[in-house]
């Protein structure tokens, strides 16, 4: 039986290319850059906490124009919003749309905070035009005016409906 001799031309060139590829699946500079970015983020956040740097991304305090305590009940699609003081139904929709999305966020926050029942939430309009929904029971809040004019109008109707 004849023994085949490897000439080293094709076989060795392919082996060297594979070896080089296997060593550099993720380039070393990229790994160093990723860890540097993570470390810089931690250092920056730590500096802000240690020096009590004021928060600049939070809305400015403004006088309250109108507010209403409401109870939001939904099943993932339909929504019923009632006034907490009078139990009057303020809004009832078979397709809650954006209000359903907000309710999903509220329910998740209450689940995490282990809030029992369905306590009222506070719908507040500020003088600056900012509209917010806050849940005192879980500490959750959201800025409703950040989601577009159509969604803001729906919440303003809930706030102003008598």
URKA-V831224 format. One record per residue. PSI is psi as a letter, one per 40 degrees, with the letter a starting at -180 (NA if undefined). OMEGA is omega in whole degrees, -180 to 180 (999 if undefined). Layout:
PSI_OMEGA, PSI_OMEGA
This chain:
h_-177, h_179, h_-178, h_-179, h_178, h_-177, d_178, e_-177, c_-176, d_-175, d_-178, d_180, d_179, d_180, d_179, d_179, d_179, d_-180, d_180, d_179, d_-178, d_179, d_-172, f_174, d_173, h_-178, i_-177, d_180, d_179, d_178, d_179, d_179, d_180, d_179, d_177, d_178, d_178, d_180, d_178, d_179, d_179, d_180, d_179, d_178, d_179, d_178, d_-180, d_-180, d_-176, d_-179, e_-179, f_179, h_-179, i_178, h_-178, e_-178, e_-179, i_-180, i_178, i_176, h_180, i_177, i_179, h_178, d_-177, i_175, i_-178, h_175, h_-179, i_174, h_-179, h_178, h_-180, i_179, f_-178, d_179, d_-180, i_-176, h_172, h_178, h_180, i_175, h_-176, d_-177, d_-173, e_-174, e_177, h_177, h_-178, d_-178, h_176, h_-177, h_176, d_174, g_-173, e_178, b_-176, d_179, d_176, d_179, d_178, d_179, d_176, d_177, d_178, d_179, d_178, d_179, d_179, d_176, d_180, d_-179, e_-178, f_178, h_-180, i_176, a_-179, g_-178, i_-179, i_173, i_-176, h_176, h_-171, h_173, h_-180, i_-179, d_180, e_-177, e_179, h_180, h_-177, i_176, h_-177, i_177, h_-179, d_-177, d_-178, e_-177, e_-178, i_173, i_177, i_178, h_-174, d_-179, e_179, e_-173, f_175, i_-175, d_-178, d_179, d_178, d_179, d_179, d_-180, d_176, d_176, d_177, d_-178, d_-172, e_-178, h_-178, NA_999
